[in-house]
Amino acid sequence: MMNQLFCILMLMPVYIQAQNNQKIGHADWEYIFSHMPEFKQIENELKTYELQLQNQLKSKSQELEAKYASYQSLPANTPETIRKDKESELAYLQDNLEKFRRDAQTSIQQKQNELVTPVFTKVGQAIEAVATENGYSYIINPQMMGGGDVLLFTDQKYNISNLVLKKLGVPIVENSKRN
């Protein structure tokens, strides 16, 4: 028992020293991603994709409006069967429009994920490489997705964002230098 206690006491300073040697850094994903050449390409592709969907939605809306106007202009003596048929057609077009609107939102989100996933993977690998090369034990993102900070205080000398951009071969604009 005494030997075990002695070993623990002897190893305690080594453990404490190892804890003190840990290097923690942070990398801002949004900052890195906004400097990537792929960022503008992704942004443009998403805008084009959204515009196509918006045009299709507008076309469907105009068709519904035209059919509704036609329905409203039916003479008062129009047979009930024709009215019911037109009402069914309008309900179908309305449902179709709403379904398209929901599907378009889902499609945009899927397209965004499809485009950014390879870039996030590339940046993640660069962060890992920079951290390993520079002896960091931990790298923390100071910005949570959705806007909240993870840390209340960060020392900018441990920000590796520009090192990651350098690793990726992305030039740094002088007025945006962080580290």
Backbone as a chain_set.jsonl record, in Angstrom:
{"seq": "MMNQLFCILMLMPVYIQAQNNQKIGHADWEYIFSHMPEFKQIENELKTYELQLQNQLKSKSQELEAKYASYQSLPANTPETIRKDKESELAYLQDNLEKFRRDAQTSIQQKQNELVTPVFTKVGQAIEAVATENGYSYIINPQMMGGGDVLLFTDQKYNISNLVLKKLGVPIVENSKRN", "coords": {"N": [[0.824, -1.179, 0.0], [1.912, 1.235, 0.781], [3.882, 1.492, -1.13], [2.35, 1.88, -3.429], [1.124, 4.327, -2.863], [3.39, 5.919, -2.726], [4.274, 5.722, -5.411], [2.151, 6.97, -6.709], [2.343, 9.552, -5.636], [4.82, 10.248, -6.669], [4.343, 10.249, -9.386], [2.487, 12.228, -9.663], [3.497, 14.995, -9.997], [4.455, 14.721, -12.628], [2.106, 14.207, -14.046], [0.698, 16.595, -13.539], [2.469, 18.39, -14.741], [2.24, 17.51, -17.384], [-0.378, 18.241, -17.861], [-0.133, 20.999, -17.753], [1.326, 21.503, -20.033], [-0.34, 21.296, -22.128], [-1.634, 22.579, -25.082], [-3.937, 24.864, -26.161], [-5.95, 25.915, -28.785], [-7.837, 27.991, -31.065], [-10.139, 27.995, -33.817], [-11.871, 29.749, -36.193], [-14.545, 28.768, -37.874], [-16.395, 30.065, -39.607], [-14.976, 32.331, -40.412], [-12.75, 31.147, -41.688], [-14.053, 29.634, -43.693], [-15.29, 31.685, -45.149], [-13.143, 32.775, -46.458], [-12.343, 30.908, -48.235], [-11.802, 29.842, -51.607], [-13.833, 28.342, -52.686], [-16.075, 29.279, -51.447], [-17.379, 31.532, -52.705], [-18.112, 30.287, -55.087], [-19.893, 28.323, -54.156], [-21.79, 29.967, -52.969], [-22.745, 31.361, -55.255], [-23.725, 29.221, -56.801], [-25.749, 28.26, -55.128], [-27.434, 30.512, -55.09], [-28.235, 30.605, -57.786], [-29.549, 28.149, -57.983], [-31.614, 28.528, -56.101], [-32.946, 30.649, -57.366], [-33.916, 29.393, -59.675], [-35.767, 27.645, -58.511], [-37.467, 29.519, -57.305], [-38.464, 30.814, -59.583], [-39.924, 28.735, -60.729], [-41.794, 28.354, -58.701], [-43.077, 30.835, -58.814], [-44.206, 30.662, -61.345], [-46.038, 28.559, -60.936], [-47.66, 29.779, -59.032], [-48.732, 31.891, -60.539], [-50.179, 30.44, -62.411], [-52.114, 29.295, -60.733], [-53.394, 31.645, -59.82], [-54.437, 32.614, -62.26], [-56.215, 30.557, -62.953], [-57.937, 30.771, -60.796], [-58.978, 33.323, -61.174], [-60.314, 32.855, -63.558], [-62.202, 31.038, -62.649], [-63.67, 32.667, -60.909], [-64.844, 34.339, -62.732], [-66.795, 32.871, -63.917], [-70.011, 32.491, -65.33], [-73.108, 33.159, -63.612], [-75.013, 31.229, -64.076], [-73.624, 28.856, -64.437], [-73.316, 25.352, -64.572], [-73.474, 23.294, -61.618], [-71.815, 21.035, -61.546], [-69.666, 21.721, -63.218], [-68.65, 23.886, -61.766], [-67.871, 22.566, -59.368], [-65.899, 20.899, -60.427], [-64.011, 22.8, -61.252], [-63.389, 23.918, -58.747], [-62.241, 21.708, -57.486], [-60.016, 21.42, -59.101], [-58.711, 23.838, -58.504], [-58.185, 23.442, -55.757], [-56.455, 21.274, -55.94], [-54.309, 22.464, -57.354], [-53.546, 24.397, -55.461], [-52.749, 22.762, -53.295], [-50.642, 21.456, -54.581], [-48.947, 23.597, -55.055], [-48.257, 24.356, -52.415], [-46.98, 22.0, -51.575], [-44.831, 21.986, -53.368], [-43.517, 24.291, -52.48], [-42.674, 23.491, -49.87], [-41.069, 21.269, -50.567], [-39.147, 22.571, -52.084], [-37.793, 24.117, -50.161], [-36.64, 22.058, -48.631], [-35.075, 20.913, -50.613], [-33.265, 22.981, -51.196], [-31.849, 23.093, -48.785], [-30.69, 20.538, -48.813], [-29.101, 20.774, -51.111], [-27.34, 22.782, -50.286], [-26.025, 21.444, -48.166], [-24.841, 19.39, -49.652], [-23.02, 20.849, -51.165], [-21.371, 22.19, -49.257], [-20.341, 20.235, -47.549], [-17.994, 18.784, -48.569], [-16.137, 20.895, -48.415], [-16.142, 21.582, -45.698], [-15.098, 19.188, -44.733], [-12.551, 19.251, -45.885], [-11.496, 21.593, -44.652], [-11.646, 20.773, -41.983], [-9.767, 18.674, -41.997], [-7.475, 20.166, -42.536], [-7.366, 21.768, -40.241], [-6.892, 19.816, -38.337], [-4.37, 18.921, -39.213], [-2.809, 21.287, -38.918], [-3.049, 21.653, -36.158], [-1.771, 19.346, -35.188], [0.82, 19.671, -36.296], [1.635, 21.965, -34.947], [1.572, 21.346, -32.297], [-0.792, 21.476, -30.737], [-3.153, 20.6, -28.256], [-5.87, 20.809, -28.105], [-8.38, 22.227, -30.191], [-10.642, 24.756, -30.432], [-13.8, 25.886, -31.56], [-14.614, 29.178, -31.555], [-17.071, 30.183, -32.187], [-20.343, 29.178, -32.041], [-22.479, 27.307, -34.191], [-25.249, 29.06, -35.243], [-24.751, 31.255, -33.802], [-24.006, 31.758, -31.0], [-21.316, 32.33, -28.675], [-18.702, 30.015, -27.827], [-16.683, 30.358, -26.06], [-15.891, 32.631, -23.45], [-13.73, 34.246, -23.348], [-10.961, 34.656, -25.452], [-7.61, 34.301, -26.358], [-6.065, 35.901, -28.914], [-3.607, 35.131, -29.887], [-3.586, 32.435, -29.961], [-5.244, 31.737, -32.0], [-5.722, 29.819, -34.743], [-6.738, 30.163, -37.26], [-5.749, 31.581, -39.574], [-3.453, 30.096, -40.036], [-4.59, 27.701, -40.813], [-5.876, 28.517, -43.173], [-3.568, 29.145, -44.63], [-2.422, 26.602, -44.801], [-4.279, 25.47, -46.46], [-3.685, 26.819, -48.723], [-4.838, 29.266, -49.23], [-4.892, 32.653, -49.886], [-4.362, 35.361, -47.59], [-6.14, 38.254, -46.907], [-4.855, 41.4, -46.147], [-6.283, 43.235, -44.383], [-7.844, 41.493, -43.0], [-6.383, 39.952, -41.328], [-5.785, 37.703, -38.703], [-4.174, 36.019, -37.238]], "CA": [[0.0, 0.0, 0.0], [2.82, 2.378, 0.871], [4.545, 1.607, -2.43], [1.395, 2.453, -4.371], [0.979, 5.73, -2.516], [4.648, 6.54, -3.118], [4.261, 5.82, -6.875], [1.168, 7.989, -7.078], [2.906, 10.849, -5.3], [5.948, 10.506, -7.568], [3.822, 10.503, -10.731], [1.61, 13.402, -9.627], [4.092, 16.157, -10.671], [4.545, 14.441, -14.065], [0.743, 14.386, -14.549], [0.4, 18.025, -13.482], [3.289, 19.023, -15.769], [1.642, 17.16, -18.67], [-1.577, 19.052, -17.995], [0.294, 22.372, -18.002], [1.92, 21.604, -21.364], [-1.35, 21.203, -23.17], [-1.793, 23.81, -25.832], [-5.302, 24.969, -26.666], [-6.112, 26.979, -29.781], [-9.192, 28.063, -31.612], [-10.243, 28.286, -35.241], [-13.204, 30.267, -36.506], [-15.022, 28.128, -39.113], [-17.023, 31.045, -40.497], [-13.898, 33.155, -40.947], [-11.986, 30.315, -42.633], [-14.91, 29.286, -44.825], [-15.535, 32.879, -45.962], [-11.937, 33.065, -47.227], [-12.092, 29.808, -49.163], [-12.241, 30.149, -52.976], [-15.072, 27.616, -52.924], [-17.179, 29.996, -50.813], [-18.106, 32.302, -53.722], [-18.712, 29.328, -56.022], [-21.035, 27.728, -53.472], [-22.777, 31.033, -52.83], [-23.336, 31.6, -56.573], [-24.49, 28.042, -57.199], [-26.971, 28.24, -54.324], [-28.311, 31.59, -55.565], [-28.787, 30.156, -59.065], [-30.481, 27.068, -57.674], [-32.777, 29.155, -55.461], [-33.646, 31.435, -58.379], [-34.657, 28.441, -60.506], [-36.921, 27.185, -57.74], [-38.368, 30.661, -57.146], [-39.14, 31.018, -60.864], [-40.907, 27.665, -60.862], [-42.844, 28.671, -57.731], [-43.81, 31.979, -59.362], [-45.0, 30.143, -62.462], [-47.147, 27.794, -60.355], [-48.552, 30.767, -58.399], [-49.434, 32.606, -61.604], [-51.158, 29.503, -62.965], [-53.209, 29.214, -59.757], [-54.118, 32.92, -59.863], [-55.181, 32.68, -63.524], [-57.331, 29.61, -62.852], [-58.879, 31.319, -59.82], [-59.66, 34.44, -61.849], [-61.232, 32.226, -64.509], [-63.29, 30.466, -61.858], [-64.491, 33.776, -60.408], [-65.565, 34.977, -63.834], [-67.825, 31.974, -64.453], [-71.356, 33.078, -65.243], [-73.922, 32.703, -62.483], [-75.794, 30.056, -64.45], [-72.739, 27.716, -64.714], [-73.771, 24.156, -63.853], [-72.77, 22.949, -60.374], [-70.781, 20.044, -61.867], [-68.501, 22.457, -63.733], [-68.106, 24.638, -60.619], [-67.182, 21.602, -58.474], [-64.695, 20.468, -61.132], [-63.056, 23.921, -61.171], [-62.979, 24.014, -57.342], [-61.318, 20.581, -57.252], [-58.77, 21.758, -59.795], [-58.064, 24.893, -57.709], [-57.677, 22.821, -54.525], [-55.289, 20.473, -56.347], [-53.218, 23.392, -57.665], [-53.121, 24.997, -54.182], [-51.981, 21.725, -52.585], [-49.417, 21.238, -55.349], [-48.095, 24.766, -54.801], [-47.742, 24.242, -51.046], [-46.029, 20.875, -51.563], [-43.629, 22.446, -54.065], [-42.846, 25.244, -51.585], [-41.988, 22.698, -48.83], [-40.021, 20.479, -51.213], [-38.088, 23.491, -52.509], [-36.992, 24.426, -48.958], [-35.851, 20.861, -48.331], [-34.108, 20.761, -51.695], [-32.217, 23.998, -51.008], [-31.028, 22.652, -47.654], [-29.9, 19.391, -49.279], [-28.099, 21.288, -52.049], [-26.33, 23.472, -49.478], [-25.235, 20.408, -47.494], [-24.06, 18.707, -50.685], [-21.936, 21.728, -51.604], [-20.442, 22.593, -48.195], [-19.743, 19.097, -46.839], [-16.585, 18.558, -48.941], [-15.295, 22.015, -47.952], [-15.994, 21.395, -44.254], [-14.177, 18.063, -44.547], [-11.216, 19.763, -46.244], [-11.074, 22.512, -43.586], [-11.439, 19.953, -40.787], [-8.486, 17.983, -42.145], [-6.416, 21.176, -42.409], [-7.294, 22.13, -38.819], [-6.233, 18.693, -37.661], [-2.951, 18.941, -39.593], [-2.171, 22.446, -38.272], [-2.997, 21.383, -34.72], [-0.726, 18.341, -34.971], [2.122, 20.271, -36.625], [1.971, 23.029, -34.006], [1.539, 20.823, -30.946], [-2.004, 21.812, -29.989], [-3.898, 19.49, -27.683], [-7.28, 21.058, -28.401], [-8.756, 23.387, -30.987], [-12.043, 25.037, -30.126], [-14.444, 26.884, -32.413], [-15.179, 30.186, -30.654], [-18.429, 30.525, -32.619], [-21.252, 28.051, -32.23], [-23.422, 27.516, -35.288], [-26.421, 29.691, -34.658], [-24.357, 32.554, -33.318], [-23.499, 31.934, -29.648], [-19.897, 32.041, -28.446], [-18.377, 28.887, -26.977], [-15.774, 30.861, -25.039], [-16.111, 34.015, -23.045], [-12.479, 34.96, -23.604], [-9.964, 33.931, -26.236], [-6.386, 35.027, -26.651], [-5.907, 35.8, -30.365], [-2.339, 34.501, -30.279], [-3.841, 31.002, -30.143], [-6.165, 31.55, -33.11], [-4.989, 29.187, -35.839], [-7.528, 30.286, -38.485], [-4.904, 31.935, -40.719], [-2.575, 28.958, -40.312], [-5.402, 26.743, -41.563], [-5.998, 29.055, -44.528], [-2.255, 28.987, -45.255], [-2.3, 25.176, -45.087], [-5.16, 25.215, -47.594], [-3.196, 27.579, -49.86], [-5.733, 30.401, -49.454], [-4.223, 33.9, -49.498], [-5.001, 36.152, -46.539], [-6.23, 39.684, -47.189], [-4.205, 42.092, -45.034], [-7.183, 43.83, -43.394], [-8.573, 40.445, -42.284], [-5.43, 39.127, -40.585], [-6.169, 37.388, -37.334], [-3.007, 35.405, -36.596]], "C": [[0.875, 1.252, 0.0], [3.541, 2.598, -0.45], [3.633, 2.252, -3.473], [1.231, 3.944, -4.125], [2.222, 6.501, -2.942], [4.688, 6.741, -4.634], [3.304, 6.91, -7.349], [1.721, 9.375, -6.802], [4.06, 11.22, -6.227], [5.44, 10.876, -8.981], [2.96, 11.765, -10.799], [2.247, 14.627, -10.286], [4.201, 15.954, -12.189], [3.171, 14.678, -14.707], [0.382, 15.873, -14.595], [1.186, 18.763, -14.555], [2.708, 18.739, -17.149], [0.39, 17.992, -18.909], [-1.205, 20.496, -18.335], [0.849, 22.568, -19.397], [0.893, 21.504, -22.481], [-1.571, 22.573, -23.784], [-3.202, 23.808, -26.436], [-5.358, 26.148, -27.633], [-7.557, 27.03, -30.223], [-9.13, 28.435, -33.086], [-11.691, 28.668, -35.53], [-13.633, 29.732, -37.876], [-15.586, 29.148, -40.092], [-15.97, 31.915, -41.171], [-13.116, 32.378, -42.007], [-12.819, 30.072, -43.882], [-15.124, 30.495, -45.737], [-14.32, 33.268, -46.809], [-11.627, 31.984, -48.271], [-12.566, 30.206, -50.567], [-13.581, 29.477, -53.291], [-16.294, 28.374, -52.4], [-18.018, 30.746, -51.847], [-18.796, 31.369, -54.713], [-19.977, 28.723, -55.415], [-22.162, 28.748, -53.35], [-23.5, 31.28, -54.151], [-24.204, 30.43, -57.022], [-25.8, 27.951, -56.423], [-27.953, 29.32, -54.774], [-28.992, 31.195, -56.877], [-29.846, 29.087, -58.842], [-31.773, 27.617, -57.058], [-33.612, 29.935, -56.473], [-34.473, 30.528, -59.297], [-35.919, 27.972, -59.782], [-37.944, 28.306, -57.551], [-39.146, 30.933, -58.434], [-40.223, 29.966, -61.081], [-42.09, 27.921, -59.921], [-43.717, 29.824, -58.238], [-44.726, 31.529, -60.499], [-46.227, 29.382, -61.955], [-48.165, 28.743, -59.701], [-49.377, 31.505, -59.448], [-50.5, 31.712, -62.242], [-52.373, 29.404, -62.043], [-54.056, 30.487, -59.789], [-54.981, 33.041, -61.121], [-56.402, 31.757, -63.477], [-58.391, 30.136, -61.871], [-59.682, 32.471, -60.441], [-60.682, 33.903, -62.846], [-62.445, 31.657, -63.781], [-64.24, 31.57, -61.382], [-65.318, 34.431, -61.515], [-66.602, 34.054, -64.485], [-69.191, 32.645, -64.322], [-72.156, 32.446, -64.104], [-74.697, 31.432, -62.813], [-74.933, 28.833, -64.817], [-73.212, 26.516, -63.911], [-72.867, 23.824, -62.654], [-71.635, 21.959, -60.637], [-69.506, 20.729, -62.364], [-67.85, 23.248, -62.6], [-67.296, 23.717, -59.705], [-65.868, 21.138, -59.116], [-63.612, 21.551, -61.041], [-62.528, 24.083, -59.736], [-61.991, 22.902, -56.985], [-59.963, 20.863, -57.891], [-57.997, 22.824, -59.019], [-57.459, 24.323, -56.424], [-56.427, 22.004, -54.829], [-54.084, 21.386, -56.612], [-52.676, 24.043, -56.396], [-52.275, 24.012, -53.388], [-50.63, 21.489, -53.257], [-48.427, 22.38, -55.114], [-47.465, 24.692, -53.41], [-46.707, 23.119, -50.938], [-44.718, 21.287, -52.238], [-42.83, 23.398, -53.182], [-42.048, 24.497, -50.504], [-40.817, 21.906, -49.428], [-38.845, 21.35, -51.648], [-37.195, 23.845, -51.327], [-36.081, 23.254, -48.608], [-34.738, 20.691, -49.362], [-32.953, 21.754, -51.572], [-31.282, 23.581, -49.881], [-30.133, 21.476, -48.059], [-28.789, 19.839, -50.212], [-26.975, 21.987, -51.289], [-25.429, 22.454, -48.772], [-24.32, 19.693, -48.468], [-22.842, 19.537, -51.088], [-20.926, 22.017, -50.499], [-19.758, 21.419, -47.501], [-18.303, 18.831, -47.265], [-15.649, 19.659, -48.447], [-15.082, 21.898, -46.445], [-15.031, 20.247, -43.957], [-12.742, 18.514, -44.808], [-10.664, 20.675, -45.145], [-10.798, 21.733, -42.308], [-10.104, 19.217, -40.828], [-7.318, 18.955, -42.009], [-6.254, 21.613, -40.958], [-6.56, 21.043, -38.049], [-4.735, 18.681, -37.957], [-2.209, 20.089, -38.914], [-2.025, 22.198, -36.777], [-1.878, 20.396, -34.403], [0.66, 18.945, -35.189], [2.582, 21.288, -35.583], [1.812, 22.623, -32.548], [0.333, 21.221, -30.11], [-2.66, 20.543, -29.469], [-5.366, 19.592, -28.049], [-7.412, 22.279, -29.295], [-10.256, 23.567, -30.776], [-12.56, 26.064, -31.121], [-15.074, 27.924, -31.496], [-16.592, 30.612, -31.043], [-19.248, 29.245, -32.762], [-22.111, 28.353, -33.443], [-24.696, 28.073, -34.67], [-26.059, 30.963, -33.918], [-23.757, 32.672, -31.939], [-22.024, 31.596, -29.524], [-19.737, 30.826, -27.548], [-17.532, 29.372, -25.804], [-16.115, 32.304, -24.689], [-14.876, 34.862, -23.292], [-11.569, 34.07, -24.439], [-8.784, 34.848, -26.498], [-6.09, 34.822, -28.136], [-4.583, 35.154, -30.779], [-2.496, 32.997, -30.455], [-4.842, 30.723, -31.256], [-5.385, 31.004, -34.301], [-5.711, 29.329, -37.183], [-6.661, 30.616, -39.699], [-3.899, 30.841, -41.047], [-3.32, 27.899, -41.117], [-5.573, 27.226, -42.998], [-4.685, 28.903, -45.295], [-2.05, 27.536, -45.669], [-3.122, 24.811, -46.32], [-4.714, 25.966, -48.855], [-4.06, 28.781, -50.204], [-5.02, 31.674, -49.004], [-5.056, 34.665, -48.485], [-4.979, 37.613, -46.973], [-5.712, 40.405, -45.955], [-5.166, 42.622, -43.972], [-7.987, 42.778, -42.64], [-7.643, 39.541, -41.494], [-5.905, 38.946, -39.162], [-4.978, 36.819, -36.572], [-2.079, 34.916, -37.667]], "O": [[0.591, 2.214, -0.713], [3.787, 3.735, -0.851], [4.075, 3.059, -4.29], [1.203, 4.735, -5.068], [2.117, 7.612, -3.462], [5.089, 7.806, -5.103], [3.61, 7.67, -8.268], [1.589, 10.276, -7.631], [4.249, 12.397, -6.535], [6.036, 11.705, -9.668], [2.734, 12.304, -11.882], [1.574, 15.268, -11.093], [4.055, 16.91, -12.951], [3.078, 15.275, -15.779], [-0.177, 16.347, -15.584], [0.652, 19.657, -15.211], [2.681, 19.628, -18.0], [0.125, 18.403, -20.038], [-1.895, 21.142, -19.124], [0.847, 23.689, -19.905], [1.239, 21.618, -23.657], [-1.68, 23.582, -23.087], [-3.597, 22.869, -27.127], [-4.872, 27.238, -27.331], [-8.385, 26.219, -29.809], [-8.198, 29.099, -33.541], [-12.618, 27.96, -35.136], [-13.142, 30.188, -38.909], [-15.282, 29.096, -41.284], [-16.066, 32.201, -42.364], [-12.852, 32.893, -43.094], [-12.346, 30.279, -44.999], [-15.139, 30.353, -46.959], [-14.46, 34.016, -47.776], [-10.73, 32.158, -49.096], [-13.614, 30.836, -50.707], [-14.368, 29.998, -54.081], [-17.415, 28.141, -52.854], [-19.241, 30.609, -51.864], [-19.926, 31.624, -55.131], [-21.007, 28.624, -56.081], [-23.329, 28.44, -53.594], [-24.725, 31.396, -54.175], [-25.293, 30.629, -57.561], [-26.839, 27.608, -56.987], [-29.159, 29.08, -54.835], [-30.188, 31.427, -57.054], [-30.916, 29.126, -59.451], [-32.875, 27.225, -57.441], [-34.841, 29.886, -56.439], [-35.602, 30.865, -59.652], [-36.999, 27.911, -60.37], [-39.149, 28.068, -57.628], [-40.336, 31.244, -58.393], [-41.313, 30.278, -61.562], [-43.245, 27.727, -60.3], [-44.941, 29.791, -58.106], [-45.874, 31.962, -60.597], [-47.325, 29.545, -62.486], [-49.374, 28.535, -59.803], [-50.576, 31.718, -59.267], [-51.591, 32.176, -62.572], [-53.515, 29.425, -62.502], [-55.285, 30.421, -59.786], [-56.117, 33.512, -61.058], [-57.49, 32.136, -63.91], [-59.59, 29.966, -62.093], [-60.895, 32.575, -60.257], [-61.786, 34.436, -62.962], [-63.576, 31.784, -64.248], [-65.461, 31.421, -61.446], [-66.372, 35.009, -61.25], [-67.215, 34.418, -65.488], [-69.481, 33.289, -63.314], [-71.886, 31.316, -63.698], [-75.002, 30.644, -61.918], [-75.429, 27.887, -65.429], [-73.479, 26.63, -62.715], [-71.657, 24.05, -62.688], [-70.587, 22.05, -59.997], [-68.4, 20.355, -61.972], [-66.624, 23.275, -62.491], [-66.175, 24.046, -59.317], [-64.853, 21.0, -58.435], [-62.445, 21.253, -60.785], [-61.343, 24.355, -59.541], [-61.02, 23.136, -56.266], [-58.912, 20.588, -57.312], [-56.776, 22.734, -58.886], [-56.345, 24.686, -56.048], [-55.457, 22.036, -54.071], [-52.977, 21.11, -56.15], [-51.465, 24.223, -56.269], [-51.217, 24.368, -52.869], [-49.607, 21.342, -52.588], [-47.223, 22.155, -54.99], [-46.269, 24.939, -53.255], [-45.677, 23.281, -50.283], [-43.633, 20.978, -51.745], [-41.602, 23.322, -53.138], [-40.889, 24.824, -50.248], [-39.721, 21.879, -48.868], [-37.691, 20.924, -51.589], [-35.972, 23.872, -51.464], [-34.898, 23.439, -48.324], [-33.602, 20.366, -49.018], [-31.798, 21.403, -51.815], [-30.063, 23.702, -50.005], [-28.959, 21.428, -47.691], [-27.663, 19.348, -50.123], [-25.8, 21.807, -51.606], [-24.206, 22.595, -48.784], [-23.162, 19.418, -48.155], [-21.764, 18.993, -51.323], [-19.728, 22.083, -50.776], [-18.689, 21.598, -46.916], [-17.447, 18.664, -46.397], [-14.5, 19.388, -48.1], [-13.966, 22.093, -45.962], [-14.234, 20.335, -43.023], [-11.833, 18.194, -44.042], [-9.504, 20.548, -44.752], [-9.815, 22.006, -41.619], [-9.395, 19.143, -39.824], [-6.287, 18.61, -41.433], [-5.131, 21.807, -40.491], [-5.707, 21.33, -37.209], [-3.924, 18.457, -37.059], [-1.111, 19.897, -38.394], [-0.984, 22.504, -36.196], [-1.124, 20.595, -33.45], [1.563, 18.757, -34.374], [3.781, 21.453, -35.362], [1.907, 23.466, -31.657], [0.433, 21.293, -28.885], [-2.712, 19.53, -30.168], [-6.029, 18.58, -28.276], [-6.653, 23.24, -29.173], [-11.033, 22.625, -30.931], [-11.848, 27.0, -31.484], [-15.981, 27.594, -30.732], [-17.243, 31.336, -30.289], [-18.881, 28.343, -33.515], [-22.44, 29.511, -33.704], [-25.155, 27.565, -33.647], [-26.943, 31.682, -33.452], [-23.029, 33.635, -31.702], [-21.534, 30.682, -30.187], [-20.524, 30.618, -26.624], [-17.65, 28.86, -24.691], [-16.567, 33.081, -25.53], [-14.98, 36.081, -23.43], [-11.426, 32.878, -24.165], [-8.951, 36.024, -26.821], [-5.884, 33.689, -28.572], [-4.456, 34.68, -31.908], [-1.626, 32.35, -31.039], [-5.249, 29.575, -31.438], [-4.481, 31.669, -34.808], [-5.328, 28.673, -38.152], [-6.818, 29.995, -40.75], [-3.529, 30.67, -42.208], [-2.743, 27.272, -42.005], [-5.433, 26.444, -43.938], [-4.694, 28.568, -46.48], [-1.558, 27.266, -46.765], [-2.726, 23.962, -47.118], [-5.289, 25.777, -49.927], [-4.029, 29.266, -51.335], [-4.589, 31.762, -47.855], [-6.286, 34.626, -48.511], [-3.937, 38.144, -47.357], [-6.087, 40.061, -44.834], [-4.898, 42.478, -42.779], [-8.74, 43.123, -41.73], [-8.058, 38.476, -41.036], [-6.36, 39.883, -38.505], [-4.8, 37.109, -35.389], [-1.024, 34.36, -37.363]]}, "num_chains": 1, "name": "protein.A"}
